[in-house]
Amino acid sequence: MVEPLFRFDGSAQVGSTITLDGPEGHHAAAVRRIRVGEAVQLTDGSQQHLRGVAISVGTKSLEIKISERNQIQPDSLRFVLVQALAKGDRDELAIQAATELGVSTVVPWQSDRSISKWDESKAAKNQARWQTICDEASKQALRPRFVEVRDRQTSKQLAASIEYSLAANSNAAWLVLDPTAELSLSAVSTSNVNELYLIIGPEGGITDQELDSFAGAGAKRVHLGSGILRTSTAGVAALAYLSGSTGVWE
């Protein structure tokens, strides 16, 4: 039986008993209907991963006896998704699926052709919504290390981030998914890469000015074959390919 994963921000040792309450406790008791004797997993999202058994169930909480405690290890290859804001829920679908596939970080990108706009009054609220989506996807996929959703970036800020990242980490790589690129994703060498960024454009595509700016900062333009994928699926397809080709899924 799959052990469901819940967020628990406290600390605990093997043999101790903790109370899972609040929204997570309510979800476990009332929605997931965890029963006495059932095993569960707990995570703080970054460092601590626990396993235990429910020994008491209330209407909105669980008492759990901890049987195992592990330190969450860093990924040997970190994937970072730079997702352009998109209309409808396409950007949200993209970050949800990317989280399930194991992306470490998500960067909201206000591209020149993004129809959706995060102005200053909406940025914090929308960033929090993206974080909630990623947290829920992490729990659904049983990934104890939760995704970090960073601040929204403009195209100018993103170009500066590329340049800074590559200067700070010689083992980082930035890839821009562009159907007009000459280089295929399958031809990109990922040996010695420990941090891989994927830039995904909006529905209308990435402008020539943005492509030139990102390439000038050190990013590589790559394509995913002859077709053009939606903004909601392009990053997912690239992550799936890279997870297989780099050995992450072995």
N, C-alpha and C positions, 0 to 999 in steps of 0.2 A: 504493500500500500504506500502511495506517495505521501510523505509527511508535509503538510501545508506549512508555509513560511509566514511568520508574522514579525512585525517590527517591535523591538523592545530596547529602549534606550538606557536601561539600567545595567548594572554589572552583576554577575552571578558566578558562583563556583560550583563545581560538580558536587552533588549531594545536597545543595541548598534548594529551597523552595521560593519561587517568586510568584507575584501576582501580575497577570496580564489584564489590565483594565483599560478604560478610556475607549476610543474608537476601535483600536485593535482588539481589545477584549470583547467588545460588543460584537464585532465581526466574527470573531472566533466562536463565541458562544451562541449567538442568535442567527448568524447567516451561514457559517460553515458547520454549525451544530456539532462542534467537537464534544466528545463524550469521555467520561472517566476511563482511563486506560489507553486512550489514543495518543500516539506519538506526534509531536510537533517540532518545528524548527523555529528558532528566534534569531534575529540579527539586529545590530545597531546600524547596519548599512555600510560600515566602513572597516571595522576592526574585529568585532566579536561575533562569532557564530556559535549558537547553542543548540543542543537537542535535549528534549525532555519528554515527560509523560504527564498528561493531565490527571491530577489526583482529586480535583474538586472543580465543579462547574456551576457557576451562578448564572443569573439572567444576562449579565453584561460583563462577566469576567471569568478568568480561569486561574486556578492554582496549579502551578507546574513544578514538578521536581526535576531538577537539571541532572542529566546523565552524562552529558558530553560537552566540552567547551573547546573550541578551536579558534586560533587566530586566522583571520582572513588574509590570505597571501596576495601580494600584488600580482597583476597580470604580467606575464613575460612580454606580451605584445598588447599595448593599449590601443584600442580603436576610438577615435574621436569623430563624431558626426557633426559636420557644420551644415545645418539644415536651413534652407531658405524658407522664410515665412510664405505660406500658401493659403489660398482661399479655401473656404469650407473647413473640412477636418483633415485635409490631405497631409499637412505638416504633422498633425498629431498622430495620424496613422503611421507616418514614417518613423517618428521617434519611439512609438510604442513597439513596433516590430524590431527596430534596431536595438532597443533595450533587451528584448527577448533573445536576440542573437548575440548579445554580449558586449555591446558598445560600452565604453567606460565613461565617456563625457559627451554631452550634447551642447552645441553652441547655436543659439537662434541667430539667424542672419537676415537682416533687413536689406535684401538685395534691391538693385535699382528697379527690377521688374516685379517685385513682390506686390501683389494686389492687397494682401493683408498688411496692415501697418500697426506697429507697436509704438505709439507716441509715448511721451514721458509719463502721461497719466495712466497708461495701460501696461507699461513695460513690466513693472514689478508684479502686478496681478497675473499677467499672462505667463511670466517666468515661473511663478508659483504653480500655475495650472500645469505647465509642462513638467515641472518637478513631480507633481502628484501623479501624472500619467506614467512617468518613468518609474516611480516608486511602486505603483500598482503592477506594472508590467514586470518589474524585478521579482516581486512576490509571486506572481503567476508563473513565472519561468523558474522559480526556485533559485534565484541568483542572489546570494547573501550580500554581495558588494553592490550597493545601489549606484545608479548613474548620477553624476553631478551635472545639473543644468546651469550653465554659466550665463552671464549677462548678455543681452542682445548686442550684436555688433553690426555696424554699417559696413559697406564694402571697403571704405577707406580704412576703418579700424581693422578689418579682416586682413587686408594686405600688410598692415603693420604687424599684426600678430604672426603672419607667416614668416616675415623677415626676422622677427625677434625669436620665434621658436627655433628656426633653423640655425640661428647664430648661437643659441643657448644649448642646443642638443644636436650634435652631428649625426645622431642615429634616428632622427625624426624624418618623416616624409609626408609631403602634402600632395594629394591628388585631387584634381578638379575633374569631375565627370562632365565631359563635353562630347556630344555626338559628332562634332566636326574635327575632333583631334585625330592626328595621324597615328598616335601610339595606342595600342590596345592595353587594357588593364592586365591581360594575361602576359604581356611582355615586360611588365614592371618587375624589377628585382626587389625583393623585400628582405634579402639577407642582411643581417646586422641591424635591421630596423626594430626599434622598441616602442615607437609611438607613430601611429599612422592616422593621418587626418584625411577625411573624405568630405569634399565640398560638393553639395547638391544644390542645384539651381531651382528656381521657381517654375511655374507652368510655362511662362513665356521664354524661358531660357536665360542664360547668362550673357550679358552684353559684351561686345568686343572690348570695350574699355575695361570692364572688370576682368576679362580673361587676360588681357595684356598686363594689367596691374598685378594680378596674382602670379602670372608667369614671371614677371619682372622681380617679384619678391622671392621666387624660388620654387613655386609650385609646378607640378607637372600636369599637363592636360592628357586625359585618357578617355577612351571610348569603351563601351560595353557591347561591341558588335555593330551590326548594321541597323538595328532598330533604335527607336527612341522610347525610353521608359518614362512613366510619370514621375513626378517629384516624390510621390508616396512610395514608389517601388524601386527607384534607381539605387538609393543607398542600401536598401535591403539586399538587392541582387549583388551589389559589390561586396557587402559584408559577408554574405554567404560564400561567395567565391573565395575571398581572401581567407576566411576562416578555414576553408578546406585546403587551399594551396599552401598556407603557412604552417599547417599542422596544429592549429588551435583545436580542431575537432578530433584529433587523434586520441 
